[in-house]
Amino acid sequence: MHTNNRMQRHWVETRDFIKENWTKFTDVELDHIDGDFDKFFTYLKEYYSNFPLNEAVARGKLQGFLNRMDDAHPERITG
């Protein structure tokens, strides 16, 4: 499943997860991201140095979180 779709499907929980793990994100930016994986990484690159490493770490953390959300909420998975 495409990560952007998964992020949108679990956006309420993902928003809180992002806020806890990447504290430089403001509510305004999270409103703008609104479940869009690419926008999240645009802001990540802007606010956090050493981006290639941070991107890899962020992808791993986010994928693991979304996997847990899919397991916890199978009713949200369609197709």
N, C-alpha and C positions, 0 to 999 in steps of 0.2 A: 504494500500500500504506500502510495506517495506520502512523504513526510508532511507536506503542506496540508493535505487533506486530513491527516491524523491530528496535526496541530490545531486546525480549525475545529475538528470534531470535539476536541478536549480543551478548547481555548480557555474556559473559566479556570480549570485546574492548571493549565500550562502557564497562564498569566501569573498565577501565584508562584509557581515553580521558578519562573524567570526572575520575578521580583526577589525571591529568596536567594537565588544563586548569582545573580548579576545585579547588584544593588545600585549601579549607576543608571539603570533604566528608570525613567519617571512614569507616572500614570499617563501623562500625555503621550509619551512615546509608545507605551503599551497599547493605548487606544488606537494609535496610528498603525501599529503592527497588526492588531486584530486577527491573529492567527496566521499571518503570512510569514512563512519560514524565511523567505528571501529578505524581507524587511527586517526581521530579527537579526540576520547576519550583517545587514548593512549597518545597523546601530551597533552591533557588537564590534565590528571593525572600527567604527568611529570612536568608541569609548574605551576600548581595551587595547593596550599595546601588545606586541608579540602576537599579532593576529593569526598567523598560520597555526601556531600551537594552540591558541585559545579557540580557534575554529574547530580543530580536531577534538579538543576536550569538550567543547560545547555540543558538538554533534553527538558525541558519545553519551553525554549526560542527558541530552534531550531525547535521543533514541531510546535509551533505557527507561526514561520517564514515560514516554508515549507507549512503550511496550507494556509497562505496568498499568497504564490507563486502559489500554485495549483489553487486558486481562480482567481488570476490575469492572469494566463497563462493556461487555460483549454486545449488549443491546444497541450500542451506538454504531456498531460495525455493520455496514450494508454491503451487499454485493454477493 
